[in-house]
Each structure stands twice: as C-alpha cells, then as structure tokens.
C-alpha cells in the first residue's frame, strides 16, 4: 500500500524531483534522440526507425521513468514489450536495441544527477530516486527484450509454416513455377540444380528420421530443405558441384552420411535440375527406400537397378520371386537361408566360388554344392545368362521381403 506523504516525506521529495525532470521532457527527448543516433548506427537512418518515431519512444520512456518515482514504480511495461516487437519487425538486431536502451539509461541518469545537484537535493533523495529509476529501467529493458523475442518466435513460426507449405506443394507436384528464385530462396536453396530428393523412413509418426539434417548436410557443403510426413522425412538437397555430381563423389558422401545418421533406411532420387520435378523425384526416392534393407541402409535409385526393380511393384515382384525360387520354400528355413546366403556371397564375389568360400569360411566345393542345390530347386542354370538374371532378381526381391522398411 502506498504511504501517505506525511508518512513518507522522502518519497514526496523524490516525486518533486521527478516532476521537475518531467517539465523538461520535450528538451530531454530531443537530446536523447541525438545520443542514441550518435551511439547506435542502426538508428541513424530513417529506414528502420524514423527520427519522429524514435523521439516519440524517447518521450514516452521519460514519462514512464520519471512519472512514477517517489510513488509506486511500474512492475510491467506493455509499451516496452510492444516497442521490442516493433524493433524486431523492423529488423534491428537485438544487440543494437539493447545498446540504445543502455545509452538512454545513462542519459537519464545523468539528467537526474545534474538536476538533483543543481537543485541542491539531499543525497538520500538522489539515491532513492536513482534506485527507483534503475529499477524501472531494468523492468522496461527486460520487457522490451521479451517482446523482441516473442516477435522473432512468431516470425520464425510463420516462415516455417510458409516454407513447409511450399515444400509440400513441390512434393505433391502442385507448384510448377519453380524456376523462380523466390521459391528456392524461401527454401534456402540455390535457384538452379542439380538437386536430389531424400526419403528417410521415420522411426515413428512425428519423429525425425535424420536428426539435425540441415546443419549436418550444410557441414559437407549441401544446402537442404526438409519436410516431415507421417511415414518419411523428405529432404530436397542441392549438390553444389555439377562436375562432382557427375562422377558420383557428392552422392557417395551423402549416402555415407545418411547411412550413419538415419534411424532406419533411406532412398535417394537421381539428380535433377528443375525444382518442379521434385514430385517425380520423391516417387523415385520412395522406390529406392523400399529397396533398402539392413545390409544396405541407403539406396540410390539409379545405382542399383536390380534392387529398385525388386522393390518397385511389391505385389508383382513377390510373385515373381516365388515362381523363380521354386521349391526352395519347401525346405527347412535354416537350409533355405544358408543356400541364399551362399548365392549372395557368390554374386558379391563376381561369381567366384573360391572367393565366396573365403567370405563364408568354408571349402569352395561346399559353395559349388550349394549352388547346384539352388539350380535343382529352381530349375534354372547358373551357366545360362538369362536364367542367372532371373535368379538374381528373385534373390534381390526375397532378401527384402523380411527386411524392407514399411513405407
């Protein structure tokens, strides 16, 4: 409860000092504008904050600071909070606004001290007036900073919503005028390709598949823009060097990075130049994702045609695999897995039984015996190129049936 003037004579003298300063408010506001514009470069031009607006703010602050001293100081300042929002909208850095407040605070303190000295105000009155003034200034500065940060948060959310909407439109094929630099700029991408689309399987709905994807790719020189869907996290990444893109170096780096950072599996589209083709690229990236498995977590669409073919039409390819693999499904699962593992090792080692045997730590004749069993169960010969190609396709399909991500 505010004390009466009889109970608080010191407060009455402080109030009189404040009133004396308020009578000089117009002059003090002019002087404060000069101080701020001289000390803070961001306030020197009319672009962000006009001199008229700055003077109005200075005059308001003088009244807000000196008006309540000696009585009940203000504990909040909606005006300062709004001022912070306005400065954020104007694009003035928070550090510059804080410096302007510090310059104004020092100026007001000098004005108070000079007025108190000129009027021979007792020291205890000056001390109390200074204490209340600094308390009010601290409150106003804090409220201004909070308003500034609130506005930045609103702006960031608006930009992210706009960015997300543009990405979704691109990925759904609803944004065709992508040659404009505005779209690329909004997404933080260069206006010209090559680009690739990445489709990474999310661990669960609402969780990112590739944590900190943008800074991670930025560290290897790739700008990117990401969008979270219910089943995949989709990234549009720019390949900065076309020559390196052609010799696959950048795709190699991207594949390696995604393989070590994504939670599950990922697919990468072929490079493309026009952002308007992002929807098509996403379809290809999704097919590449379907062909990924735990043994190869990231698949690039145009690097593994057999794997992509194996995953492109699951309802058809699964039937193909069952037909080609014949009676392999009738033998015990352990034996079936062993035969197919042997076939895979033989393929990975260029059709060499000796090298496959070294990989599987067995005798080459064991490899040959298992391969003959595959030929017997499937009715296909590994010396016939066409039949071998059918077996390879069936093998690629089969090994993804249990390990492929659901997408």
PEQUI-V568416 format. One record per backbone hydrogen bond with DSSP energy under -1.0 kcal/mol. NH is the residue of the N-H (numbers start at 1). CO is the residue of the C=O. Records with the same first field share a line. If there is no record, write none. Layout:
NH->CO ; CO
This chain:
8->4
12->8
13->9
14->10
15->11
16->12
17->13
18->14
19->15
20->16
21->17
22->18
23->19
24->21
25->22
28->24
29->25
30->26
31->27
32->28
33->29
34->30
35->31
36->32
37->33
38->34
39->35
40->36
43->40
44->41
54->50
55->51
56->52
57->53
58->54
59->55
60->56
61->57
62->58
63->59
64->60
65->61
66->62
67->63
71->68
81->77
82->78
83->79
84->80
85->81
86->82
87->83
88->84
89->85
90->86
91->88
92->87
97->93
98->94
99->95
100->96
101->97
102->98
103->99
104->100
105->101
106->102
107->103
108->104
109->105
110->106
111->107
112->108
113->109
114->110
115->111
116->112
117->113
118->114
119->115
120->117
121->116
126->122
127->123
128->124
129->125
130->126
131->127
132->128
133->129
134->130
135->131
136->132
137->133
138->134
139->135
140->136
141->137
142->138
143->139
144->140
145->141
146->142
147->143
148->144
149->145
150->146
151->147
152->148
153->149
154->150
155->151
156->152
157->153
158->154
159->155
160->156
161->157
162->158
163->159
164->160
165->161
166->162
167->163
168->164
169->165
170->166
171->167
172->168
173->170
174->169
178->176
184->180
185->181
186->182
187->183
188->185
189->184
193->273
195->272
196->237
198->235
199->267
200->233
201->265
202->231
207->204
213->210
216->212
217->213
218->214
219->215
220->217
221->218
222->217
225->236
227->234
229->232
233->200
234->227
235->198
236->225
237->196
238->223
239->194
245->241
246->242
247->243
248->245
249->244
252->248
253->249
254->250
255->251
256->252
257->253
258->254
259->255
260->256
262->258
263->209
266->297
267->199
268->299
269->197
272->195
277->274
278->275
281->277
282->278
283->279
284->280
285->281
286->282
287->283
288->284
289->285
290->286
291->287
292->289
293->296
296->293
299->266
301->268
303->300
308->304
309->305
310->306
311->307
312->308
316->313
317->313
318->314
320->316
321->317
322->318
323->319
324->320
325->321
327->377
328->325
330->327
331->328
336->332
337->333
338->334
339->335
340->336
341->337
342->338
343->339
344->340
345->341
346->342
347->343
348->344
349->345
350->347
351->346
352->349
356->352
357->353
358->354
359->355
360->356
362->357
367->363
368->364
369->365
370->366
371->367
372->368
373->369
374->370
375->371
376->372
377->373
378->374
379->375
384->381
388->384
389->385
390->386
391->387
392->388
393->389
394->390
395->391
396->392
397->393
398->394
399->395
400->397
401->398
404->400
